[in-house]
C-alpha cells in the first residue's frame, strides 16, 4: 500500500528542501550513524566514534620558505582539480617582514601527499621578487572552482577574511580566472562576523554556505560562537543564524581537555574563566547530511599577552538542515599528538574535507603551542623558528566510516524508524570480526517481517544484501518499511538503498 508522505519544508537561504517527516525519506542516499535520527530502538548496541587516521608522513607541508615565516596554517582550502588532475591548496604563513597583514599562498600536488610551492606569486613583495603568495591581506580563503560559471574571469570563487580596518575589512568574496589572480567582488562585508569564517558550495542545495564567527554571551561569558549564512548568487547573503554555541556538557569537560596539554600551557588555570568556545570549523557535504569538524578551543585562563590561553581540538558534528547541529561525541575526531609533537597544541582545518576514491581526506593545521603561548604575540626570545612551529597534515577516514553501531560477542539488534526509499537494492558498509555476522530483516510498519537476508561476514564498504528468498525491492519503493539489523562482533557504518 502506498502512503502519502507528510512533508516538512526546510528553508535554507532561498532554497526549499522537501523532506519526509514520517516515514522518513532516505531516497537512495547512504545513511550514517553520526546522529541517531533513524534509530528507533537498539539492544546491546554501542555507537562508536572512529577517529581519523593521520598520514604517516605528517606534517606534509612545513614552513621552509623565507616569506612563509616561522609557521603555517591551513587557514584556507584544498581541492582536487579534475580538469588539471592536481590537488590545489591555499594556506597562510606568518612573515611580517614580507607580508605585514598576512597573505594567502598557493601550493600544488599530484597525489595530495607531496606538495610543491610554485613561484607563481601575483602580489608585490619588496623582499622577494618571486614567491607563491596570491592574495594580500587575505586569509581563511574558502576557494571553490565553479565549472558552470559562464564568466571565465569568475571561474574561481573565494569567501575570505580581509585584514584591513573597517569598513574595507571583514568577510568578503573574491573571484579569479585561475585561482592565482584575485579581484574583490564584494564592496562591503557579506555578513557580520568577528573574524574567522569558512565556506563551501552545497551542491545538493545549489547554494553557497558560510559559517561566520558570532561572539555572544553564553552562561555569563562572552564566547566565540558560529552562525550560518547562505547565498544563491554569491552576491547577496542572508543574515547569519546561530548554529554553534557551547553548552553545559562542553564546559563540564573543559578541565579534562586542559589536562591533556598541561606541560605546554603558559598560565595556570582560573576556574572562573575556564570554558569552551568554537574557533572555526571545516565542512564535509555528505549525501544524506552535512558533517562539520568544529575547532574547539578550551580556555583555561587569560594569556599573558592578551587574548586567551588554552588548547584546541577537532570534534565531529552533524546536521540535516545546516541550522540544527548535533555533537554526540565530545572527543577528538583527529587524535592529538603527544606533548612535544608537531600537532599537540592547537588545531584548525581546511574549509572543506574532500572525497578521494573510497576515502575522505581532511587537511588540518597543527601546532606544538597553545592559543596563548607567547610566541604568537612576541617574536624575540619566545621560540619561533626553534622550539615552536605550525604545519599542515592530513587525516583520513575510509568512506563513511565516522561512526559505527557496534555489537559484541553476545550479539545485539538495531531497528530503524519507518523509512521510504527509491533504490532497488540494499547496500551495507559494515565489518565483522572473527566469529561475527550481520543479518538484516525488512519489516512492515506493524513489525511484520517481509524478508530476511543471508548472513554477511567480512569487511565491505558496499556489500549488496542477499535475501534468503527472492525479493523485488523495487516493488516496495515508496512504501514504508523498517530495517532490523541483528549483529554479532560487528560494526555497521551506513546503509543505503541504491539504484
N, C-alpha and C positions, 0 to 999 in steps of 0.2 A: 504494500500500500504506500502510495506517495504522500508525503506530508508537506503541508505548506509551511515554509520556514518563516519564523518571525525574524525581522531584520532590524538591526541597530545601525544607524548612520553615524559613523565616526568621522568627525571633521578634523582634518589636519591641513592647516593653511586653507587653501581653496579647494582641497581635494576631499571628496566624499567617498569613504570606503564602506561598502555594504557588507556587513558581516553577520552571520547567523548567530543568534543567541543560544537557542537550544532547540533542536540538536545543533551541535557546533559544526560548522562547515570547514573541514580540513582540506577540501579540494584534492589536489594531487601533490601537495607540498609536504615535505618532511616535518614531523612534529617532534620538537625537543622536549627534554625533561628539566630544562633550566628553571622554568616555572612549573607549577602543578595544576594549571588551568584544566587540563584534560584528564586529570586523575580523579576518579570518583571515590575509589577506595583502594586500600592496599593492606596486605597482611605479610609480615616478616619481610618487608622491603625497606631498604635504606637508599636514600638519594645521596650520591657522592659527587663532589666536585673533583674534576680531573685537571690539575694544573698543567699548563703548557710545558713542553719540553724545550729547554734552552739549547740553542745550537752549540755544538762542541767547539766551534771556532770563535765564539763570542769573546770580546766585542768585535764586531765586523767592521765598524768604521770608527776611527780614532782621530784625535786632533794631531795631524802631522804636517800641516802647512802653516807658515807664519801668520797668515791672515785669518786662520781659524782660532788662534789663541790657545788657551790652556784647557778648554773643554768644548765638547759638542753636546747639542741637544737635538732630538728629532722633532723639535717644535715645527712640524711640517707634515709632509706626506711621502708615501711610497706608492707608486702604481706600476702595473705592468702594461707597457705599450704594445698592444697586439700588432699594430701596423709595423712598428720598427723592431719588434721582438726583443725588447730590452726592458729591464727594470729602471725606473727613474725615481730619484729621491731628492726632496727639498728639505733642508735642515739648517740649523744655525750654529755658529761658533761664538766665541767671545774674545775679540781682539780690539779694544777701543782705539789703539793707535792706527788701526786700519779702517775700522768702521765704527765710529763713535756711538751710533744708535742701532747697532746690530745690522746684520744683512742676512738674507736668505741665500743659501748656497745650493749647488746642484751637483749630483753625482749619478753615475750610471753603472749598471751591472748586467752581464749576460745571463747570470744564473741566480742573482739575488743574494749571493754569498760574498763573492769577491767584487769589491767596489772600486771604481775609478773616479777621479775628480778632474774631468776635462777642463782645460783652461779656456772656458767659453764665457767668462765673466762679462757682463753687459753694463756694469755701472762703474763710474770712475773711482779710482783709488790712488791717492798720492804716493803711497809707499809700495804699491805692487801694480806694475803695468798689466801683468796677466794674472788672473785668478779665476775662481769659479763662482763668484758671487753674482747673483742675477736680480736681486731686488733690495734696494737700500731702505734702511729704517723700517724693515718689514720682518715680521716673524709670525709663527703659527700659520704657515702657508698651507691651507687645505686646498689642494690642487685637483681639478677634475679635467680630464680630456673629453671634450664633447664632440664626438664624431658626427652628430646630427646637426651641429651648428652651421647654418648656411654662410655666415660671415667668416672667412678664413682668418681674419685678424682676432677673432674671439674663440678660436678653436680650444684654447686652454682657458679655464676659469679658475679664479682663486678667491677664497674668503680668507682674510688675514687680519692681523693687528698691525696698524701703522704707528710707529714710535715717534709721533710728533705731538706737540702740545695741541690741546683743543683750540679751535674747532676742527683742525685738519686731521688730528689723530683719532685712534679708536678702531672699531671694527669696520672694515671696508671690503669692497670687491675690486678685483683687477682682472684684466684679460690679456691674452698673449697669443700670437700666431704659432709659437714654437716652445713655450714653456721657459724661454730664456729672456725675451724682451717683453717686459710687463708695462702696462698702462693702467692707471687707476680708472675704474669705471664709475664708482660711486662718488658723488660730490659732497656727501655728508655721511656720517656713520649710519650703517644699515639698521642698527638696533642699539638699545642700551646694553652696555657690557662694561665690567670693571677693567679687565684686560684680556685674560685668556679666553679664547673661543676656538672651537673646532667645527668642521662642517663636512658634509658629503652630499652626493646626489642620490636620492632614493628612487631607484628605477621603477619599483612597483607602484609607488605613489606618484611618479612623474613630477617630483618636486625637489627643490633644494632644501636642505635641513641644516640649521646652525644651532650650536649649543653655546650661548654666551654665559659668562660668569656674572652672577647677580648676587652681590653681597646683601645679606639680610639678617635680621635678628632671629636667632634660634635658641631657645632655652636660656634667654638672658644674655647671650653673647653674639656680637656681630660676626658673621661667618661667611666664608666663601661657599656659595651655592651655585646651581646652574639651572638655566631655563632652556626652552626650545623655541626657535623662531623658524618660519618656513617661507618659501617663495616659489611661485610657479615660473616666474620670468627672469630671476636673478637680479631684478631691479627693485621691486617692492617687497619688503619683508614684514611679517606680522609682528605685533607686539609680543615679546617673549612671555611664555607661561612657565612658572616654576616646575621643574622636573626632578631635580636632585637636591634634597635637603637632608642633613644628618638627623638621626633620630636617637632615642634613648639607648637603643641597642648599640649603636655606633659608639656613643660616649662611654658606655659601660665597658667596652673592650679597649679603650684608649691605653690604659696602663700596660696591658699585655703586649700591645704593639710597640710601645715605648721601650719596654724591657728588652726586646729583640735587638735593639741598637744602642743599648745603654753605653757601651765603651766609646762610641763616637759622638755622643751628644755633647754640646758645648756649654749648656747651662743646666742646673738642677731643676727638678720638677717643681711646678707651682700647682698644687691641686685645684686652686680656684680657677686657673686658666686652662687646665688640661681638657681637651675636647677634640672632636673630629670635624674635619671640613673636606670639601671637594675642591681639588686644584685644577681639574680638567678631565677630559675623557676622550677615548677613541671609540669608534663605532664599527660594527660589522652587520650589514644588512643581510640577515638570513632569509630564506624563502618563506618562513612562516612567522617570523618575529624579527625584532631588532635586538642585537646584543650590544652592550656597551662595556667598556673597560675603564671604570672611574679611577682617576688618580686620587687616592685617599691620602690626605695629609693629617697626621696626628700631631697636634700642638701640645708640647709639654710645658712651654713657658715662652715668654718674650725673649727674643735673641739679644745679644749684646750690642748688635749694630742695627737695632730696629727690626721691624717685621716679626716673624715668629720662628721659633725653633721646633724641630720635630722631624720624624722620618716620613717617608711616603711608601705606598704600596699600591699594586694594581689589583682590583677586585672585578667581579663579574656581575652585570646587571642585565635585565631582560624586560622588554616592553612589546606589546602588541598594538599600541596606538601612538607611541612616541611621547606621550604625556605622563602616563602612569607606569612607574618602574618598580620592579621587584629585585631585591638582592638577598636571596635565600642564604647565601654563604658569605660571611664577613671575614673571609680569609684570602690570602693572595692567590690569584689565578696564574701569576707568574712568580715562581719561587724567588725569594730574596737570597742574594749571595751571602756567604758567611762574612762576618765582620772583617773588614780589610780588603775584601774582594771588590771588583770594579762596580758591582751593582748591589751594594749592601745598604745604601743610604736613601736615595730619592729616586722616584720613577715617573716617567712620562711616556706617552705613546705617540705613534703616528696617528693622524686624524682618522684613518680607517685601516682595519685589517683586510687582507686580500686573500682570495682563494687561489691556490696554486696546485693544480691537479687535484689530488684527493687529500689535500691539507689546507688548513687555514693558517696564514702567516701574519703575525703581529710584530712589527718592528717597534722596539722600545728604547728609550733612553734611560741609562742607569748611571748612578754616581756612587762614589765611596764617601760622600759627605751628606749631611742632613741639611734641612732647609735654612737653618740659622747659622751654619758654620761660617766663621769669619772670612774664609777665602772667597765667599760670594760677595762680600761687601768691601774688602780692602785687599789690595794686591801685595803689599810688602809684608814679608815675613809670615805669610799665612799658609804656605804650602802649595801655592799654584805652580804648575809645571813639575812639581816634585812629588809631594805626597798625595795631592788631590787631583782628581780628573773626572770628567764626564764623557761617556762614549755611547755608541749605538749598537744594539744587539738585536737578535731575532729569537722569538718564541713561537712555537708551532703546536698545533693540535692535528690529529687525524680528523678527517671530515666529520663534523657534527659531534665529536666526542668531548664535549664540555662537561656534561653531567650525565650520570647513568643511574638507572633504577637497578639496584643490586639485590640478589637473593643468595643466601648462604647454603651450607650443606643440608640444612633441614627443609629447604625449599621455601618459596613464597609466591604470592599472586598479586596482580595489579589489574584493576578493572577501570576502563575509561568511562567518561561521561558518554551519553549518546552522541554519535557522530553521523554526518553525511559526507560522502566523498565523491570524487569524479574520476578516479582511475579504474583500472580493471585487473590489477594485481596488487598484492600486499608485500611491501618490502621492509625488511628489518635491518637496522645497524646494531649488531649485537656480537657478543663474545662469550664463550663458555670456557670454564676451566676443566681440568681432568675430572671426569665423572659428572659433569654438568650438562644441562639441556635447557632448551626453550621451546615451549609449546604455546600456540595461540588459539583461542576459540573466538568465533564470531557469534554474538548474541543479539537477539531481538530486544527491543526496548523493555519487554517484560522479563528479560533474563533467560528466555528460552534459547537453547543452543541451536544455532543454524548450521555451523560447521566447526570441525576441529582439525588442526594441522598435524602433520607428521612432526616428530621431534627434530630440532636442529641442534647440532653440536659443531663447534669450531669458532672461527673468528672471521666475520664478513661485514664489510661496510654497507653492502646492499644485497642481502640474502632475499631471494624471492620465496615467499612461503608456499609450501607444497601441501595441499589439503588431502586428508585421508580419503575423502570421496570427491568425485568431480564436482566443482563449484564454478558457476559463471558469475564472477564478481561484478562484471559489467551490468548484469541484470539487476543488481542491488544498488546501483548508483542513484543517489537522491533519496534513498530510503534510510531511515535512522537505524544504526546498529551500534553496539558497543564491542570492545575488544577485551578479552580476558587473557592476560599473559600469565602462564604458570612456568616458573623458573626455578632452577637449582644450580648453584655455583655458576651464576651467570650475571652478565651486565647487559642491560638494554639501554641504548643511547637514543634511538629515534625509531619512528615507524612512518611509513608513507604509502598511500595508495597511488601507484604510478600508472601512467598510460602504457 
